[in-house]
Amino acid sequence: MALLAFWASAASARNQQDSAAVAAKQAKEAKTAQEAREPKETANETVEQVTRLLRDFLAAVPRSDKQVFDHFFADDVIYTRSAGVTVDKAGIMKNVDVRAANEPQATYEADDITVHPYDHLAIVNFRLVMHNTVNGRQETAYFRNTGTFLKRNGKWQVVAWQSTRVPEQPGDKRAG
Amino acid sequence: MMLRDFLAAVARGDKQVFESFFADDVIYTGSTGVRMDKAEIMNSIGVHAANGSKATYRAEDITVHAYDTMAVVNFRMVMDDENEGRRQTAYFRNTGTFLRRNGQWQVVAWHATEIPTNS
């Protein structure tokens, strides 16, 4: 009886392994089929697409349209602000109204943009230029930003973002 | 873990460790907001060593989001240093994007932001 139990248990384990292998194979085939349905972009197309997404997003930020933020950032994004604080998607969405209240006249643009396109991934590095009016005075601030874009289900979204304020006069190259 | 091994090795200024950790096409932004490529990262190792830095580095509060052949790593880096006999600690929030190519994980993007001491 104990021997039977052993064989039954071994057979069950084997069946589970077989099922897992079949499931893994099916998942791989499904992924390959999905990739085949999604035509592969050229590197230039990726650069154009994510650059356009970036510029459109920055132009839309002053409107504080939550739908724009919701589309631009993936649900699993990790976002680090220039103050060194890391927030998730909920934190980003919450901050839309805060930004609108604190910096109602601020506008944003990107320059010195570098895009490194990979398969379903793109790294975007750029200088963010923020124009603002404080107590009637025009002010401009600069931030160096890095975004990691991932293409899932045919849609590019940001899965990582970090910003660092660029001093007026860049100082020593400290480690970091 | 690659990240912990790398940070432990940084203090030694071992160029080989930097060479294999960062991809040739990495985009690196330091905490001063200056962007560097791989060649500039490699040059900065010599500068760091020449300054006689005794700084050591470690990671805490690590978050990893793993995707297919890519991973995003976010963590707080703690830098312990000594200046004129006084111990100093600084904190940086870092994000790294790792990409797996030809069976090897390497960093293709790295970004550091200093966390103000009063926060």
Interface residues (C-beta under 8 A of the other chain):
Chain A: D76 I78 T80 R81 S82 A83 G84 V85 T86 T114 H116 Y118 D119 H120 L121 I123 N125 Y142 F143 R144 T146 T148 L150 V159 A160 W161 Q162 S163 T164 R165 V166 P167 P170 G171 D172 K173 R174 A175 G176
Chain B: V10 D25 I27 T29 G30 S31 T32 G33 V34 R35 S44 V47 H48 S53 A55 Y57 T63 H65 Y67 D68 T69 M70 V72 N74 M77 M79 Y91 F92 R93 N94 T95 T97 L99 V108 A109 W110 H111 A112 T113 E114 I115 P116 S119
